[in-house]
Amino acid sequence: VSGHASNDPELMAQIRQAPPVPTTSIYSKSDGVVAWRCSVNEPSPLAENIEVQASHIGLGVNPIALYPLADRLAQPDGAWEPFEPKGARRWFYRTPKGAE
């Protein structure tokens, strides 16, 4: 549809790079539609990945997915910090050090 070949190595390498701005990927291994490996970024000082348990459609209404989203959006410009769930919330999130 886009006119690009899906097997273009140069395009795939470009897509795999995180944007040059703070980036958080909230993904689910049980998504069922999007392969989770396509949803994670290489961790860096400006990129993180947060795994949640949710279906593809459920990500948009799941409080476990919405909480880190709200937390990310509440950060002031220029003061990005990685997601750090506190207290009992830490039991609900996995923040891997690298793509599995």
C-alpha positions in Angstrom: 0.0 0.0 0.0 2.8 2.4 0.9 4.8 1.6 -2.2 7.7 0.3 -0.1 8.8 -3.3 -0.1 8.3 -5.0 3.3 11.6 -6.8 3.0 13.7 -3.6 2.5 16.6 -3.9 5.0 17.3 -0.1 4.9 13.7 0.7 5.7 13.6 -1.9 8.4 16.8 -0.5 10.0 15.2 3.0 10.0 12.0 1.8 11.6 13.9 0.0 14.4 15.5 3.2 15.5 13.7 5.1 18.3 12.9 8.7 17.6 15.3 11.4 18.9 12.8 12.4 21.7 11.8 10.7 24.9 10.0 7.5 23.9 8.0 4.9 25.9 6.8 1.8 24.3 3.9 0.2 26.2 3.4 -3.3 24.8 1.9 -6.6 25.5 3.2 -10.1 24.7 -0.5 -11.2 24.7 -1.5 -8.5 22.2 -2.7 -11.0 19.6 -2.4 -8.6 16.7 1.0 -6.8 16.8 4.1 -8.9 17.4 5.5 -7.5 20.7 9.1 -7.7 19.3 8.1 -5.0 16.8 6.9 -2.8 19.6 10.0 -2.5 21.7 12.8 0.0 21.3 16.5 -0.5 22.1 16.7 0.9 25.6 18.7 4.2 25.7 18.7 7.3 27.9 15.6 8.5 26.0 13.8 5.2 25.2 12.1 2.7 27.5 9.8 -0.3 27.2 7.0 -1.2 29.6 5.3 -4.6 29.3 1.7 -4.9 30.4 -0.8 -7.8 30.3 -3.5 -6.8 27.9 -5.2 -7.7 24.6 -4.7 -5.5 21.5 -8.1 -3.7 22.0 -7.7 -3.8 25.8 -4.6 -1.7 25.8 -6.7 1.4 25.2 -8.9 0.8 28.3 -6.7 -1.1 30.6 -5.8 0.9 33.7 -2.4 -0.9 33.9 -1.6 0.5 30.4 -3.2 3.9 31.1 -1.3 4.6 34.3 2.2 4.8 32.8 0.7 6.7 29.8 -0.6 9.4 32.2 2.6 9.3 34.1 4.6 10.0 31.0 2.3 12.8 29.8 2.5 14.5 33.2 6.2 15.0 33.0 7.3 18.6 32.3 9.0 19.3 29.0 12.8 18.7 29.2 12.6 16.8 32.5 12.0 13.2 31.2 12.6 10.5 33.7 12.2 6.7 33.1 9.0 5.1 34.4 9.5 4.0 38.0 6.4 2.4 39.5 6.3 2.9 43.2 4.9 0.7 46.0 2.6 -2.1 45.0 2.4 -0.7 41.5 5.8 -2.3 40.7 4.2 -5.7 40.8 2.2 -4.9 37.7 5.0 -3.7 35.4 8.0 -5.2 33.7 10.5 -2.7 32.5 13.1 -5.0 30.7 16.7 -3.9 30.4 16.7 -5.0 26.8 14.6 -6.6 24.1 14.1 -10.3 25.0 
